[in-house]
Amino acid sequence: MNTALAGVALQLAALAVFVLMDTLIKLLTAGFAVPQLMFARFAFSFATVAVFFWATTGGLPWRSRAPWLQTLRSLLLCSCSLLFSTALAHIPLADATAVGFASPLFTVALAALLLRERVGWRRWLGVAIGLCGVIIVLRPPFLMGGATPHWATMLPLGTAILFAFYQILTRRLAALDDPRTTILHTAFAASIVVSLVQPFVWIWPSGGQWAVLVLLGALGGVGHGMLVLAYARAPASMLAPISYTQLVWAVLASLLVFGDRPDLATLAGMAVIATGGVLVALPARARTGS
């Protein structure tokens, strides 16, 4: 399989895993504090990856050429997860996911500015259109009238900005470290940081709840492992627009699991976001610089 196509396939698989993980988190927020869920998500994610590497290679590919970048990347992911999971406790999964899809737009811009990847005028237009879609989903009263949106709708926007930097660091580390090293480091620093607050929020899980918490961490490890491998095989500006397929899974999960029907503004915003994503994803033409 072509290397870039392999990256696309890995990205698509990772997105499906992320929606499943977000669905579990939203379900679990009814009984656990978000920091406890984040501890399970990162600690069991790290354990899953570490056991896998130890069983398959007989050791842990720990040594990094950029340990501080690995730490920063892990903490960025921790911040993203805390913001997004807090939002899921208050607003529908589809709405949170739609707002979070400002992230691929920011990623394309950062790929041009920080990684020097070529992003022509058409892709910049796609970024602008996609951001208009995010505004539609947010429904700010000073632009669109109506009631003030729930404060939690702003949290996925913060997630989007931080996750864009996380994706850029993933791409940067792909040129410095073995992908297995980056996968191993993904949850390490995050699990240490969130462990510090557990004495203040911990609720002892039942046997069945322990199994779900372990599954939550395993999904995180698998999903971000595939994401790292995807960014090692394809450029960030190609992979970022593919993330929009996650909107479809999020709408289905929101409807089937929680009974939340996206309203017209959310669906319209998603359509505009997807339109911007299509413009960004179309192949560049050398003569026009698009």
Backbone hydrogen bonds in HBPLUS format (Angstrom, degrees):
<---DONOR---> <-ACCEPTOR-->    atom                        ^
c    i                          cat <-CA-CA->   ^        H-A-AA   ^      H-
h    n   atom  resd res      DA  || num        DHA   H-A  angle D-A-AA Bond
n    s   type  num  typ     dist DA aas  dist angle  dist       angle   num
A0006-ALA N   A0002-ASN O   2.88 MM   4  6.17 148.6  1.98 152.7 162.4     1
A0007-GLY N   A0003-THR O   3.04 MM   4  6.39 147.6  2.15 143.7 152.5     2
A0008-VAL N   A0004-ALA O   2.99 MM   4  6.37 148.3  2.10 143.9 152.5     3
A0009-ALA N   A0005-LEU O   2.94 MM   4  6.23 160.0  1.98 150.2 154.8     4
A0010-LEU N   A0006-ALA O   2.98 MM   4  6.20 159.6  2.03 148.4 153.8     5
A0011-GLN N   A0007-GLY O   2.96 MM   4  6.14 152.9  2.04 143.8 151.5     6
A0012-LEU N   A0008-VAL O   2.98 MM   4  6.26 159.7  2.02 153.4 157.9     7
A0013-ALA N   A0009-ALA O   3.07 MM   4  6.31 161.6  2.10 149.2 153.8     8
A0014-ALA N   A0010-LEU O   2.93 MM   4  6.11 157.0  1.99 147.3 153.9     9
A0015-LEU N   A0011-GLN O   3.04 MM   4  6.28 152.1  2.12 149.5 156.2    10
A0016-ALA N   A0012-LEU O   3.30 MM   4  6.64 155.6  2.37 147.3 152.2    11
A0017-VAL N   A0013-ALA O   3.18 MM   4  6.48 157.6  2.24 148.6 154.7    12
A0018-PHE N   A0014-ALA O   2.93 MM   4  6.20 151.9  2.01 148.5 156.6    13
A0019-VAL N   A0015-LEU O   3.11 MM   4  6.40 154.7  2.17 149.1 154.3    14
A0020-LEU N   A0016-ALA O   3.21 MM   4  6.47 160.2  2.25 146.3 151.3    15
A0021-MET N   A0017-VAL O   2.93 MM   4  6.20 155.5  1.99 149.1 156.3    16
A0022-ASP N   A0018-PHE O   2.82 MM   4  6.09 160.5  1.86 151.8 156.8    17
A0023-THR N   A0019-VAL O   2.90 MM   4  6.09 151.6  1.98 146.8 154.6    18
A0024-LEU N   A0020-LEU O   3.09 MM   4  6.38 157.0  2.15 146.7 151.9    19
A0025-ILE N   A0021-MET O   2.97 MM   4  6.28 157.5  2.02 150.0 156.6    20
A0026-LYS N   A0022-ASP O   2.95 MM   4  6.19 163.6  1.98 150.6 154.1    21
A0027-LEU N   A0023-THR O   3.08 MM   4  6.31 156.3  2.14 146.2 152.7    22
A0028-LEU N   A0024-LEU O   2.90 MM   4  6.10 153.7  1.97 149.4 157.0    23
A0029-THR N   A0025-ILE O   2.94 MM   4  6.14 132.6  2.17 149.8 161.5    24
A0031-GLY N   A0028-LEU O   3.00 MM   3  5.68 158.9  2.04 119.6 125.2    25
A0032-PHE N   A0028-LEU O   3.04 MM   4  6.10 139.8  2.21 153.4 165.1    26
A0036-GLN N   A0033-ALA O   3.07 MM   3  5.48 125.8  2.37 108.3 121.6    27
A0037-LEU N   A0033-ALA O   3.18 MM   4  6.57 156.6  2.23 152.5 159.6    28
A0038-MET N   A0034-VAL O   2.89 MM   4  6.17 152.0  1.97 155.0 163.8    29
A0039-PHE N   A0035-PRO O   2.95 MM   4  6.20 143.6  2.09 139.4 148.8    30
A0040-ALA N   A0036-GLN O   3.06 MM   4  6.39 163.0  2.09 150.5 153.7    31
A0041-ARG N   A0037-LEU O   2.82 MM   4  5.99 158.0  1.87 146.0 153.2    32
A0042-PHE N   A0038-MET O   2.95 MM   4  6.06 160.1  1.99 146.3 149.8    33
A0043-ALA N   A0039-PHE O   2.77 MM   4  5.69 162.9  1.80 153.3 159.1    34
A0044-PHE N   A0040-ALA O   3.10 MM   4  5.64 156.6  2.15 134.2 141.5    35
A0046-PHE N   A0042-PHE O   2.91 MM   4  6.07 164.2  1.94 149.0 151.9    36
A0047-ALA N   A0043-ALA O   2.99 MM   4  6.23 160.0  2.03 144.4 150.5    37
A0048-THR N   A0044-PHE O   2.89 MM   4  5.94 156.2  1.95 139.2 145.4    38
A0049-VAL N   A0045-SER O   3.08 MM   4  6.33 167.4  2.10 154.1 156.5    39
A0050-ALA N   A0046-PHE O   2.88 MM   4  6.00 165.8  1.90 154.1 158.7    40
A0051-VAL N   A0047-ALA O   2.93 MM   4  6.01 166.7  1.94 151.5 154.8    41
A0052-PHE N   A0048-THR O   3.05 MM   4  6.19 157.2  2.10 143.9 150.6    42
A0053-PHE N   A0049-VAL O   2.97 MM   4  6.24 166.6  1.99 156.2 158.7    43
A0054-TRP N   A0050-ALA O   2.93 MM   4  6.07 160.8  1.97 149.5 155.6    44
A0055-ALA N   A0051-VAL O   2.90 MM   4  5.98 156.0  1.95 147.2 153.6    45
A0056-THR N   A0052-PHE O   3.01 MM   4  6.13 147.6  2.11 146.8 155.3    46
A0057-THR N   A0053-PHE O   2.79 MM   4  5.59 153.7  1.86 148.4 154.2    47
A0058-GLY N   A0054-TRP O   2.93 MM   4  4.56 135.5  2.14 114.0 123.4    48
A0062-TRP N   A0060-LEU O   2.76 MM   2  5.41 133.8  1.97 111.2  96.1    49
A0069-LEU N   A0066-ALA O   3.08 MM   3  5.38 123.3  2.42 105.5 119.4    50
A0070-GLN N   A0066-ALA O   3.04 MM   4  6.38 153.8  2.11 152.6 160.9    51
A0071-THR N   A0067-PRO O   2.93 MM   4  6.18 153.1  2.00 144.7 151.6    52
A0072-LEU N   A0068-TRP O   2.93 MM   4  6.11 162.9  1.96 145.3 149.9    53
A0073-ARG N   A0069-LEU O   2.88 MM   4  6.02 159.7  1.92 147.0 152.7    54
A0074-SER N   A0070-GLN O   3.04 MM   4  6.25 159.7  2.09 146.3 151.2    55
A0075-LEU N   A0071-THR O   2.97 MM   4  6.24 158.7  2.02 152.4 158.2    56
A0076-LEU N   A0072-LEU O   2.86 MM   4  6.07 149.0  1.95 148.8 157.7    57
A0077-LEU N   A0073-ARG O   3.06 MM   4  6.33 157.3  2.12 148.0 153.5    58
A0078-CYS N   A0074-SER O   2.99 MM   4  6.27 150.2  2.08 142.2 150.9    59
A0079-SER N   A0075-LEU O   2.97 MM   4  6.21 159.3  2.01 147.1 151.4    60
A0080-CYS N   A0076-LEU O   2.92 MM   4  6.20 159.3  1.96 150.0 155.9    61
A0081-SER N   A0077-LEU O   2.93 MM   4  6.13 164.3  1.96 152.0 155.5    62
A0082-LEU N   A0078-CYS O   2.99 MM   4  6.21 158.8  2.03 151.0 156.6    63
A0083-LEU N   A0079-SER O   3.07 MM   4  6.24 167.0  2.09 152.5 155.4    64
A0084-PHE N   A0080-CYS O   2.93 MM   4  6.07 171.7  1.94 156.5 159.3    65
A0085-SER N   A0081-SER O   2.86 MM   4  5.75 162.0  1.89 145.4 151.3    66
A0086-THR N   A0082-LEU O   3.08 MM   4  6.05 152.8  2.15 138.7 146.0    67
A0087-ALA N   A0083-LEU O   3.08 MM   4  6.33 152.5  2.15 143.6 151.2    68
A0088-LEU N   A0084-PHE O   2.98 MM   4  6.31 149.8  2.07 146.2 154.6    69
A0089-ALA N   A0086-THR O   3.22 MM   3  5.38 139.6  2.40  99.2 110.0    70
A0090-HIS N   A0087-ALA O   2.89 MM   3  5.44 161.0  1.93 117.6 124.1    71
A0091-ILE N   A0087-ALA O   2.96 MM   4  6.05 153.6  2.03 162.9 171.3    72
A0096-ALA N   A0092-PRO O   3.04 MM   4  6.34 167.8  2.06 157.8 161.0    73
A0097-THR N   A0093-LEU O   2.92 MM   4  6.06 161.2  1.95 151.7 157.2    74
A0098-ALA N   A0094-ALA O   2.91 MM   4  6.04 156.2  1.97 145.4 152.1    75
A0099-VAL N   A0095-ASP O   3.07 MM   4  6.34 167.8  2.08 155.5 157.1    76
A0100-GLY N   A0096-ALA O   2.96 MM   4  6.10 154.5  2.03 143.4 151.5    77
A0101-PHE N   A0098-ALA O   3.07 MM   3  5.29 150.8  2.16 102.0 111.1    78
A0102-ALA N   A0099-VAL O   3.21 MM   3  6.19 142.1  2.36 125.8 126.4    79
A0103-SER N   A0100-GLY O   3.04 MM   3  5.99 169.4  2.05 123.8 127.3    80
A0105-LEU N   A0102-ALA O   3.12 MM   3  5.30 120.8  2.49 100.9 115.9    81
A0106-PHE N   A0102-ALA O   3.02 MM   4  6.37 158.5  2.07 156.2 162.4    82
A0107-THR N   A0103-SER O   2.82 MM   4  6.04 149.9  1.91 152.2 162.3    83
A0108-VAL N   A0104-PRO O   3.01 MM   4  6.23 155.4  2.08 144.9 148.9    84
A0109-ALA N   A0105-LEU O   3.24 MM   4  6.55 162.9  2.28 147.0 151.1    85
A0110-LEU N   A0106-PHE O   2.86 MM   4  6.08 162.5  1.89 151.9 157.0    86
A0111-ALA N   A0107-THR O   2.74 MM   4  5.88 148.8  1.84 148.2 157.4    87
A0112-ALA N   A0108-VAL O   3.19 MM   4  6.46 146.3  2.31 142.0 149.4    88
A0113-LEU N   A0109-ALA O   3.04 MM   4  6.32 157.9  2.09 146.9 153.4    89
A0114-LEU N   A0110-LEU O   2.68 MM   4  5.48 167.5  1.70 151.4 155.6    90
A0115-LEU N   A0111-ALA O   3.16 MM   4  4.86 131.3  2.41 106.0 119.7    91
A0117-GLU N   A0111-ALA O   2.98 MM   6  5.58 167.6  1.99 141.6 138.1    92
A0124-TRP N   A0120-GLY O   3.09 MM   4  6.45 155.0  2.15 150.5 158.3    93
A0125-LEU N   A0121-TRP O   2.87 MM   4  6.14 149.3  1.96 145.9 154.8    94
A0126-GLY N   A0122-ARG O   2.92 MM   4  6.25 149.5  2.02 141.4 149.9    95
A0127-VAL N   A0123-ARG O   2.91 MM   4  6.24 150.2  2.00 146.5 154.1    96
A0128-ALA N   A0124-TRP O   3.02 MM   4  6.34 158.8  2.06 147.9 152.8    97
A0129-ILE N   A0125-LEU O   2.92 MM   4  6.21 162.2  1.95 154.7 159.2    98
A0130-GLY N   A0126-GLY O   2.89 MM   4  6.00 162.1  1.92 147.7 153.2    99
A0131-LEU N   A0127-VAL O   2.99 MM   4  6.23 153.9  2.06 149.1 155.6   100
A0132-CYS N   A0128-ALA O   3.10 MM   4  6.42 145.4  2.23 142.0 151.3   101
A0132-CYS N   A0129-ILE O   3.08 MM   3  5.07 120.6  2.45  94.7 109.8   102
A0133-GLY N   A0129-ILE O   3.08 MM   4  6.49 146.4  2.20 146.0 155.3   103
A0133-GLY N   A0130-GLY O   3.06 MM   3  5.02 119.0  2.44  92.7 107.8   104
A0134-VAL N   A0130-GLY O   3.07 MM   4  6.49 147.0  2.18 144.1 153.0   105
A0135-ILE N   A0131-LEU O   3.05 MM   4  6.37 152.0  2.13 144.9 151.9   106
A0136-ILE N   A0132-CYS O   3.03 MM   4  6.38 149.8  2.13 144.7 152.7   107
A0137-VAL N   A0133-GLY O   3.08 MM   4  6.43 155.8  2.15 148.4 154.1   108
A0138-LEU N   A0134-VAL O   2.95 MM   4  6.25 154.4  2.02 148.1 155.5   109
A0139-ARG N   A0135-ILE O   2.87 MM   4  6.05 139.8  2.03 145.1 156.0   110
A0143-LEU N   A0140-PRO O   3.07 MM   3  5.63 158.1  2.12 116.4 123.1   111
A0144-MET N   A0140-PRO O   2.91 MM   4  5.95 171.8  1.91 163.8 166.5   112
A0145-GLY N   A0141-PRO O   2.92 MM   4  4.07 139.5  2.08 109.7 115.0   113
A0153-THR N   A0150-HIS O   2.98 MM   3  5.73 163.1  2.01 122.4 127.5   114
A0154-MET N   A0151-TRP O   3.18 MM   3  5.97 165.1  2.20 119.2 123.4   115
A0155-LEU N   A0152-ALA O   3.13 MM   3  5.37 145.6  2.25 103.8 113.3   116
A0157-LEU N   A0154-MET O   3.12 MM   3  5.22 127.3  2.41  97.1 111.2   117
A0158-GLY N   A0154-MET O   3.21 MM   4  6.66 150.9  2.30 149.0 156.2   118
A0159-THR N   A0155-LEU O   2.93 MM   4  6.28 153.3  2.00 148.0 156.6   119
A0160-ALA N   A0156-PRO O   2.81 MM   4  6.03 147.9  1.91 140.3 148.4   120
A0161-ILE N   A0157-LEU O   3.19 MM   4  6.53 156.9  2.25 148.2 152.0   121
A0162-LEU N   A0158-GLY O   3.12 MM   4  6.35 172.5  2.12 154.7 156.4   122
A0163-PHE N   A0159-THR O   2.76 MM   4  5.84 158.0  1.80 153.9 160.9   123
A0164-ALA N   A0160-ALA O   3.04 MM   4  6.15 142.2  2.19 140.2 149.0   124
A0165-PHE N   A0161-ILE O   3.42 MM   4  6.82 154.6  2.49 144.3 149.3   125
A0166-TYR N   A0162-LEU O   2.99 MM   4  6.32 148.6  2.09 141.5 151.3   126
A0167-GLN N   A0163-PHE O   2.86 MM   4  6.11 154.7  1.92 148.2 153.2   127
A0168-ILE N   A0164-ALA O   3.03 MM   4  6.31 154.6  2.10 144.7 151.7   128
A0169-LEU N   A0165-PHE O   2.90 MM   4  6.15 158.2  1.95 149.9 155.5   129
A0170-THR N   A0166-TYR O   2.92 MM   4  6.17 146.9  2.03 142.5 152.3   130
A0171-ARG N   A0167-GLN O   2.99 MM   4  6.31 155.3  2.05 146.9 152.4   131
A0172-ARG N   A0168-ILE O   2.85 MM   4  6.12 155.2  1.91 147.4 155.1   132
A0173-LEU N   A0169-LEU O   2.82 MM   4  5.93 163.2  1.85 151.4 155.1   133
A0174-ALA N   A0170-THR O   3.12 MM   4  6.23 128.5  2.40 133.7 146.5   134
A0174-ALA N   A0171-ARG O   3.24 MM   3  5.11 134.2  2.46  91.3 103.8   135
A0175-ALA N   A0172-ARG O   3.17 MM   3  5.72 151.9  2.25 109.8 117.0   136
A0176-LEU N   A0173-LEU O   3.00 MM   3  4.87 150.7  2.09  98.8 108.2   137
A0177-ASP N   A0173-LEU O   2.82 MM   4  5.69 178.8  1.82 161.5 161.2   138
A0181-THR N   A0178-ASP O   2.86 MM   3  5.31 130.6  2.11 112.1 125.2   139
A0182-THR N   A0178-ASP O   3.28 MM   4  6.76 155.1  2.35 152.7 159.5   140
A0183-ILE N   A0179-PRO O   2.92 MM   4  6.17 158.6  1.96 150.7 156.9   141
A0184-LEU N   A0180-ARG O   2.99 MM   4  6.14 156.8  2.04 142.4 148.3   142
A0185-HIS N   A0181-THR O   3.01 MM   4  6.24 151.0  2.10 146.2 153.9   143
A0186-THR N   A0182-THR O   3.06 MM   4  6.05 127.0  2.35 142.8 155.5   144
A0186-THR N   A0183-ILE O   3.33 MM   3  5.27 142.7  2.47  95.9 106.0   145
A0188-PHE N   A0185-HIS O   3.23 MM   3  5.22 141.7  2.39 101.4 112.4   146
A0191-SER N   A0187-ALA O   2.94 MM   4  5.91 156.2  1.99 146.5 152.2   147
A0192-ILE N   A0188-PHE O   3.22 MM   4  6.55 152.1  2.30 149.2 156.7   148
A0193-VAL N   A0189-ALA O   3.06 MM   4  6.33 163.8  2.08 153.9 157.5   149
A0194-VAL N   A0190-ALA O   3.04 MM   4  6.24 175.9  2.04 160.1 160.6   150
A0195-SER N   A0191-SER O   3.14 MM   4  6.03 136.0  2.34 132.8 143.4   151
A0196-LEU N   A0193-VAL O   3.21 MM   3  5.70 149.9  2.30 110.0 117.6   152
A0197-VAL N   A0194-VAL O   3.36 MM   3  5.85 152.9  2.44 109.8 115.6   153
A0198-GLN N   A0195-SER O   3.28 MM   3  5.34 158.5  2.33 103.7 110.1   154
A0200-PHE N   A0197-VAL O   3.06 MM   3  5.68 151.5  2.14 118.6 126.7   155
A0201-VAL N   A0198-GLN O   3.14 MM   3  5.25 145.2  2.27 106.3 115.8   156
A0202-TRP N   A0198-GLN O   2.93 MM   4  5.24 147.0  2.04 162.7 158.7   157
A0210-TRP N   A0206-SER O   2.88 MM   4  6.14 149.6  1.97 152.1 160.1   158
A0211-ALA N   A0207-GLY O   3.28 MM   4  6.61 152.9  2.36 142.8 149.0   159
A0212-VAL N   A0208-GLY O   3.17 MM   4  6.55 151.7  2.26 145.0 152.1   160
A0213-LEU N   A0209-GLN O   2.91 MM   4  6.15 157.1  1.96 150.8 157.3   161
A0214-VAL N   A0210-TRP O   2.90 MM   4  6.16 156.0  1.96 152.0 158.2   162
A0215-LEU N   A0211-ALA O   2.98 MM   4  6.20 156.0  2.04 141.9 148.9   163
A0216-LEU N   A0212-VAL O   2.86 MM   4  6.11 149.7  1.95 145.0 153.6   164
A0217-GLY N   A0213-LEU O   3.14 MM   4  6.48 156.7  2.20 146.1 150.3   165
A0218-ALA N   A0214-VAL O   2.90 MM   4  6.19 158.4  1.95 151.3 158.1   166
A0219-LEU N   A0215-LEU O   2.88 MM   4  6.07 160.8  1.91 154.8 158.8   167
A0220-GLY N   A0216-LEU O   3.14 MM   4  6.40 154.6  2.21 142.3 149.3   168
A0221-GLY N   A0217-GLY O   2.95 MM   4  6.26 158.0  2.00 151.6 157.1   169
A0222-VAL N   A0218-ALA O   2.94 MM   4  6.16 165.6  1.96 154.5 158.0   170
A0223-GLY N   A0219-LEU O   2.82 MM   4  5.86 168.0  1.83 151.9 156.1   171
A0224-HIS N   A0220-GLY O   3.03 MM   4  6.04 172.0  2.04 148.9 151.5   172
A0225-GLY N   A0221-GLY O   2.97 MM   4  5.86 139.1  2.14 134.2 145.9   173
A0226-MET N   A0222-VAL O   2.99 MM   4  6.24 158.3  2.03 150.5 154.8   174
A0227-LEU N   A0223-GLY O   3.01 MM   4  6.29 146.1  2.13 139.6 150.0   175
A0228-VAL N   A0224-HIS O   2.96 MM   4  6.13 158.3  2.01 143.8 148.0   176
A0229-LEU N   A0225-GLY O   3.11 MM   4  6.40 163.2  2.14 148.0 152.3   177
A0230-ALA N   A0226-MET O   2.87 MM   4  6.05 147.2  1.98 143.1 152.6   178
A0231-TYR N   A0227-LEU O   3.01 MM   4  6.31 161.2  2.04 154.2 157.4   179
A0232-ALA N   A0228-VAL O   3.06 MM   4  6.29 125.2  2.37 139.1 153.7   180
A0233-ARG N   A0230-ALA O   3.02 MM   3  5.29 154.7  2.08 106.4 114.6   181
A0234-ALA N   A0230-ALA O   3.07 MM   4  6.25 130.8  2.32 150.2 163.8   182
A0238-MET N   A0235-PRO O   3.07 MM   3  5.45 143.8  2.20 107.1 117.4   183
A0239-LEU N   A0235-PRO O   3.15 MM   4  6.48 159.3  2.19 153.4 159.3   184
A0240-ALA N   A0236-ALA O   2.93 MM   4  5.85 161.5  1.96 156.3 159.9   185
A0242-ILE N   A0239-LEU O   3.07 MM   3  5.41 128.9  2.34 108.7 122.3   186
A0243-SER N   A0240-ALA O   3.11 MM   3  5.62 151.7  2.19 113.1 121.1   187
A0244-TYR N   A0241-PRO O   3.11 MM   3  5.91 170.1  2.12 121.1 124.1   188
A0245-THR N   A0242-ILE O   3.12 MM   3  6.09 171.4  2.13 128.4 130.1   189
A0246-GLN N   A0243-SER O   2.97 MM   3  5.74 161.8  2.00 121.3 126.9   190
A0247-LEU N   A0244-TYR O   3.03 MM   3  5.60 155.1  2.09 114.1 120.6   191
A0248-VAL N   A0245-THR O   3.19 MM   3  5.66 133.2  2.43 107.7 117.2   192
A0250-ALA N   A0246-GLN O   2.92 MM   4  6.13 156.2  1.98 151.1 158.4   193
A0251-VAL N   A0247-LEU O   2.97 MM   4  6.16 158.6  2.01 150.8 155.4   194
A0252-LEU N   A0248-VAL O   3.11 MM   4  6.35 165.0  2.13 151.2 155.1   195
A0253-ALA N   A0249-TRP O   2.91 MM   4  6.08 162.9  1.94 150.1 154.9   196
A0254-SER N   A0250-ALA O   2.85 MM   4  5.93 158.7  1.89 146.4 153.0   197
A0255-LEU N   A0251-VAL O   2.97 MM   4  6.13 152.8  2.05 146.6 153.5   198
A0256-LEU N   A0252-LEU O   2.81 MM   4  5.89 174.4  1.81 157.4 159.3   199
A0257-VAL N   A0253-ALA O   2.92 MM   4  5.42 156.6  1.98 136.9 144.6   200
A0260-ASP N   A0254-SER O   2.95 MM   6  5.39 157.3  2.01 144.0 137.1   201
A0259-GLY N   A0255-LEU O   3.07 MM   4  4.46 129.8  2.33 107.9 117.5   202
A0267-LEU N   A0263-ASP O   3.03 MM   4  6.35 166.7  2.05 158.6 162.0   203
A0268-ALA N   A0264-LEU O   2.79 MM   4  5.93 162.4  1.82 152.9 158.5   204
A0269-GLY N   A0265-ALA O   2.84 MM   4  5.94 160.0  1.88 145.9 152.0   205
A0270-MET N   A0266-THR O   2.89 MM   4  6.12 155.2  1.95 146.6 153.6   206
A0271-ALA N   A0267-LEU O   2.97 MM   4  6.23 154.5  2.03 145.8 152.4   207
A0272-VAL N   A0268-ALA O   3.01 MM   4  6.32 157.2  2.06 151.8 157.4   208
A0273-ILE N   A0269-GLY O   2.86 MM   4  6.07 160.7  1.89 151.2 157.2   209
A0274-ALA N   A0270-MET O   2.83 MM   4  6.04 160.5  1.86 150.9 156.2   210
A0275-THR N   A0271-ALA O   2.93 MM   4  6.16 147.8  2.04 141.3 150.3   211
A0276-GLY N   A0272-VAL O   3.01 MM   4  6.34 160.4  2.05 151.5 155.7   212
A0277-GLY N   A0273-ILE O   2.93 MM   4  6.24 149.8  2.02 144.2 153.7   213
A0278-VAL N   A0274-ALA O   2.88 MM   4  6.19 147.2  1.98 148.3 156.1   214
A0279-LEU N   A0275-THR O   3.16 MM   4  6.50 160.8  2.20 151.2 155.1   215
A0280-VAL N   A0276-GLY O   3.08 MM   4  6.35 153.2  2.16 145.6 153.0   216
A0281-ALA N   A0277-GLY O   2.90 MM   4  6.06 143.3  2.04 141.8 152.3   217
A0282-LEU N   A0278-VAL O   3.05 MM   4  6.20 136.3  2.24 150.7 159.4   218
A0289-GLY N   A0285-ARG O   2.96 MM   4  5.92 134.1  2.17 154.2 168.2   219
